[in-house]
Amino acid sequence: MGVIQDRAVARLADPALLGALLEPRARFLVERTHELEYERIDSVAALRVRKVAAQWPLFPLDSRRGNWSQVVPGTTLADFSWSGETAEPVWIDVLAELEIDVVAETDPGGLDSLVVKAVDAYATLDEFRDQFRFLDLDAFMRSHGLVTVEDLRESGEYLRTEVRLRRPPVFDPGNPANRRTVAVDAAVVVGAADDVAGAVRAARLVAAAARDRPLSPGPFGVRVAPYALVAAFPAPVPPPPAEPGLTRAQIERLLEGAGMAAVFLT
């Protein structure tokens, strides 16, 4: 790592500076690390950096499996396995523990009512079909060898369940109950504006090394990734006119498509 990258790591280790850089990307960081099935983020209220660690080693988990057999003098068969951390770490330039306050709408789920009724008052197949509009009655009768409405009635008893889902209350962004705090760990790798691919590779190595790490449950959504990946770029040196590099907007789009956030030190 060169002097420019070393200085960038030193600056990123400042919680105030790092928080200012990550705050515009706060929603992206939450969405990359949490699956939101019953929540919808309305806005981001605040981002705080709780802890920062520079040059954090991440040891990938590794496993080996095999078997050993012996025929003479007696038949012996044994299996063995080994799992543990590798000796060579993957380095995270800056690891940051974040708290992100979001204003979110949450579907409370649940049932408002559930009613089960017996269906026996029908004289024709069309009357039965009206009771079960989502049932392919013709296919059902063919699969059970039924032809007439009498066959249908004699084949068994039929029940219809009516379910009414609980309606969520009207969303109020100003209600304190709709403000949630989400814990996110951001893994920041320092790249160079003239080697964006190198930053992407470094971040992918971090993601691969952390792939099998256990994920602790949280109060918001379902956590699906241990780290939000961030690539930080020092102030770029203007390239020669004959070799123009990627613009800032192009770098941001490229990394966002790869599931990573880009920040720039100026």
Secondary structure, DSSP 8 states (H G I E B T S, - for coil): --HHHHHHHHHHT-HHHHHHHHGGGHHHHHHHHEE-SSEEEEEEEEEEEEEEEEEEEE--EEEEEEEEEE-SSS-EEEEEEEEEE-SS-EEEEEEEEEEEEEEEEE----EEEEEEEEE---SSHHHHHHH-TTS-HHHHHHHTT--SHHHHHHH--EEEEEEEE-------TT-GGGEEEEEEEEEEEE-BTTBHHHHHHHHHHHHHHTTTS-----SSSEE--S-EEEEEE-------TTS----HHHHHHHHHHTT-EEEE--
